[in-house]
Amino acid sequence: MKYRHEERAAQLVEKLYRQEEGIMRAEKAVNRVDRDYEKFARKMAEMKNSMDRAQRIYDLKKEARAEGLAEGHEEGHAQGHAEGIEETTLEIARKMKATGIPAEQIHVITGLSTETVETL
């Protein structure tokens, strides 16, 4: 059986098949097992490829989500910081106006427009 695929032994093996029914059955069983194993190996390779693709997609989605969260965090932080500075500037301008400092001088110090200072 070991040499059944070699050309020089093929004729002898075929002759043995015809003479011995048990050998013929064994050869058929070996061929069936070989086909089943090849089918199994192909199926496993397909499953592995499918799982690898799914993992790559998952990793890409996870990476994109992390990037989006980081970008959103940065934008939110910058916006909050800008709003905080604006509120602080307005509060300082209110206090300056309350102490009687002229709107033009508050404009120079805070950078706020004179219209904004006058509406405080």
C-alpha positions in Angstrom: 0.0 0.0 0.0 2.9 2.3 0.8 4.1 2.2 -2.8 0.8 2.3 -4.6 1.4 5.7 -6.1 4.8 4.8 -7.6 4.7 4.1 -11.4 6.8 0.9 -11.3 4.7 -0.6 -8.5 1.4 0.5 -9.9 1.0 -2.6 -12.2 1.9 -5.0 -9.4 -0.5 -3.3 -6.9 -3.3 -3.4 -9.5 -2.7 -7.1 -10.0 -2.8 -7.7 -6.3 -6.1 -5.8 -6.1 -7.6 -8.2 -8.6 -6.3 -11.2 -6.8 -7.1 -10.2 -3.3 -10.4 -8.8 -2.5 -9.3 -7.7 1.0 -6.5 -5.6 -0.5 -8.9 -4.1 -2.9 -11.2 -3.1 -0.1 -8.3 -1.7 1.9 -7.2 0.4 -1.1 -10.8 1.7 -1.5 -10.9 2.5 2.3 -7.5 4.3 2.1 -8.7 6.4 -0.9 -11.9 7.3 0.9 -10.0 8.3 4.0 -7.6 10.4 1.8 -10.6 12.1 0.2 -12.3 12.7 3.5 -9.1 14.1 5.0 -8.6 16.4 2.1 -12.2 17.6 2.3 -11.7 18.1 6.1 -8.4 20.0 5.6 -10.1 22.3 3.0 -13.0 23.0 5.3 -10.7 23.8 8.2 -8.7 26.1 6.0 -11.9 27.9 4.9 -13.0 28.3 8.5 -9.6 29.6 9.5 -9.6 32.2 6.6 -13.1 33.2 7.6 -12.1 33.7 11.2 -9.0 35.6 10.3 -11.0 38.0 8.1 -13.5 38.5 10.9 -10.7 39.2 13.4 -9.1 41.8 11.0 -12.5 43.5 10.6 -13.0 43.5 14.3 -9.5 45.0 14.9 -10.1 47.7 12.3 -13.4 48.6 13.8 -11.9 48.7 17.3 -9.0 50.9 16.1 -11.4 53.3 14.2 -13.6 53.6 17.3 -10.6 54.4 19.5 -9.4 57.0 17.1 -12.9 58.5 16.9 -13.1 58.6 20.7 -9.7 60.2 21.0 -10.5 62.8 18.4 -13.9 63.6 20.1 -12.2 63.9 23.4 -9.6 66.3 22.0 -12.3 68.4 20.4 -14.5 68.4 23.5 -11.5 69.4 25.6 -10.6 72.3 23.3 -14.1 73.5 23.1 -14.6 73.3 26.9 -11.3 75.1 27.4 -12.3 77.9 25.0 -15.7 78.3 26.6 -14.1 78.4 30.0 -11.7 81.1 28.9 -14.6 83.1 27.4 -16.7 82.8 30.6 -13.7 83.8 32.7 -13.0 86.8 30.5 -16.7 87.9 30.7 -16.6 87.5 34.5 -13.5 89.7 34.7 -15.1 92.3 32.4 -18.3 92.4 34.6 -16.2 92.9 37.7 -14.1 95.7 36.0 -17.3 97.4 34.8 -18.8 97.1 38.3 -15.8 98.9 39.7 -16.3 101.8 37.2 -13.5 101.1 34.7 -14.6 102.6 31.3 -15.7 100.2 28.5 -12.9 101.3 26.2 -10.3 100.3 28.8 -12.0 97.0 29.5 -11.9 96.4 25.7 -8.2 97.0 25.6 -7.5 94.7 28.6 -9.8 91.8 27.8 -10.0 91.9 24.0 -13.8 91.9 24.2 -15.6 94.2 21.8 -16.9 97.5 23.3 -20.4 96.5 22.4 -20.1 93.3 24.4 -18.6 95.2 27.4 -21.4 97.8 27.3 -24.1 95.0 27.3 -22.7 93.4 30.5 
